[in-house]
Amino acid sequence: MTERVLVVDDEPDLLELVRFTLSEAGFEVETARGGIEGLEKAQRRRPDLVVLDLMLPDLPGTEVCRRLRADRSLGGLPILMLTARSEEIDRVVGLELGADDYVTKPFSPRELTLRARAILRRTRTDGEPAQVFRLGDLELDPERHRCRVGDREVKLTAKEFELLRALMERPGRVMTRDRLLDEVWGSDITVTSRTIDTHLKRLREKLGEAGDLVETVRGVGYRFSD
């Protein structure tokens, strides 16, 4: 099911950039040019995520955030704030009001997409428990951050855990090294594709026989066996 994002910003060029970026990333995107319009659209059709600019012409983004959190039907809605570097106080207020994360302008499309995906992974809007991934003796529980092979608990680093989850979420699908870098390391440009190979080698060693479920697709990337 396609996840819906409501983008609230009064700058036409920035609004179009964000709309295009998130649409290209596979999201269904709706836009609003002000805080009041954004609140009305959120109430009319609940989105999965709100991307909210702090500097709006009618209502400050902090007030929009406060009203969303006070609304019984929208209180748990994930919110990603867009802020300028000079808006530190507003950013702190926004986080205190319950915003989930922020992106500082100017930002890269890649960073925005990664932050949006990360929030949606962390936040469950339907009240259901996070999915536990299982195949054979291998079990990955993202909510408890636990990995087991049979009766043995496997201690994974944070990056190893996220790599395994990215692959187990898409069984049978080839994940390129660049895609894995995007999902696990985000905007850290100091990391290279060689890092992926090193981490996956260690991951396979820790998983033992279950490590064979992570297949190398030469010249492309990796795939989790289905």
N, C-alpha and C positions, 0 to 999 in steps of 0.2 A: 504494500500500500504506500503510495506517494505521500511523503510528509509535507505539510503545509506551513509556509513561513509568511508572516505578516511583517512587512518592512515599513517603518514609520520615520520619514525624513522629509524636510521641506526643501532640500536642495535638489532640483530636477536632475542634474548630471550625476550626482552621487546616488540618488534613488534609482536611476536607470542602471548604473554600474552594479549596484548591489542586486537588483532584480535580475540582470543578465547573468551575473556570476552564480547566483544560487539556482537559477533555472538551468544553467549549463551543468550544474552539479547534480541535477535530478530532482530538485525540490519544486513543488507547486508554489508560486509566489504571488502574493497580493500586496498592493502598496497603498499607503496613505500619506497625504501631504501635511498632516498636522496631528496633534495629540487627540483632539476631539474626534476627528475622523477615524483615527486609529482605534480608539476605544469603541466607537460605534461598530466598526468592522469586526473587531474581536468579539463583541457581544453577539453580533449577528451570526457569525460563523467562527467557531472557536478554532484558532490555528494550533499547530504543534509547537511553534516557536515564534516569539516576537523579537525582531531586530529593531531596536529603539534608539533614535538619536536623542541626545540630552538637550540640545539647543533647538527648540521648536517655537514657532511664532505665537501660538495660542496658549499652550500649556507646556511648562517645563517637562522634560523627560522624567525627572524625578517624581513629579506629580502624577504623570501617566502610570509610572511604575507603582506608586502608592495606591492608586485607584484600582489597578489590576489586582494587586495583592488583597485589597479589601473586598473585591467582588467574589461572592461565594462560588460562582461557577467558573471563575477564571483564576482563582487564587494560586493554584499550583502551576500556572502557565510558565514555561521557561522563558527567560528574558535575557537577551544579549544586547548590551549597551554599546552605542557608538559614541566615542568621546574625543575631544581635542586634547592635546597634551596640557593645555592651560586649565582644563576643567577638573583638576584633581579633587577639589572639595566636592563638586557635584558627583564625581565618580564614586567617592567614598560614601556619600549620602545614598546614591543609587544602590550600592552593594548592601548598605545597612537596611534599605527598604526591601531587599530581597532579590535584586537582580542576580543572575547566575554567573555572569562573566561580562567582560568588556573587551572591546577592540579599540585601540587608539588610532585616530586619523593622523597621517595617511596610513592606510593598511593595504596589504596585498590581497588580491582575490583569493589566493591560496590560503592565507591565514584566516580570512573570514569564513571560508568553507570549512576548514578544519575545526575552528572554534564552534561553529554551528553543529557540526556532526558530534563533537565531543559532548556538548551540552545535551543533545538528544540521546546520546548513549547513556549519560549519567542519570537523566531524568525520566521517570516513568510517569506518563500522564494518564494512563488507563488504570492505575491502581493494581496491576498484576505484578507478580514477582518477576525479577529478571530471568531470562531464559538460562537454563543450565544445559550445556552442550555435552553430548555423550556419543561416543562411537567405540564399540568394543569395550575394552577395559579402561579407556581414557574418558575422564570426566573433567569438565571445566566449569566452575561456578563463579561467574563474574561478580555477583553480589557479595559473596563471602571471600572473594579473591583466593580461591582454593583450587588446586589441581591434584587429581588423583589418578593413578594407574593401578587398577585393581584395589587392593587394600593399602597400597603404598601412597602416602602423600608426597607430592613432588614440590620442592621449594623452587619457585621461579622468581627471577628478578621482575621488576615492573615492566620492562621492555619485552622480556621473553613472554610474559603473560599476555601483553597486548598483541604481540605478533601471533601467538597461538590463537587468541580470540579472533583476530582479523581473518585468519585462515579458516577456523572452524565455523565462523558465521556464514561462509560461502563455500560449502563442500563441493568439490568437483570443479570449481572455478579457478582459473589461473590468475594469480595476483602478481603483477609486475613488481620489480624491486622499487621503482619510483612510487607506485601506489602504496606499497607497504611503508616506504619512508614518509609519505604524506600522512598516513593514518596514525603511525606510531611515534614519529619524531616531529611531525608538524613543520614549523617554519625554521627549524634548526638547520641552517645551510652548511654547518661544519660537518654534518654526517654524510657519508658517502654510501653508495650501494654495496661496497665491500663490507660495511658494518652489518648489513642485513645477513650476508653469508656467515659472518662470524657468530652472530647471535643465534641464527638458526642451527648452526653446527652444535653449539652448546645446548640449545633446547633439545635437539634430537638425542644427544648424549644423556641428558637428564631423564628423558621419557623412556629410555631403554628401547624395548621392542616396539612400543607404541610410536616411537619416533619415525618408524617406517611409513606412518600415515601421512607425514609431510613429504611430499614428492617434489623433486627438483625438475623444472621444465627448462631444459638447457636453452640459454640465450634469451630467456623471457623472464622467469621468476619462479614462483612456487605455487603448489596446489595442495589442498588437504583432500586426501582420498575420501570418496563417498562410497 
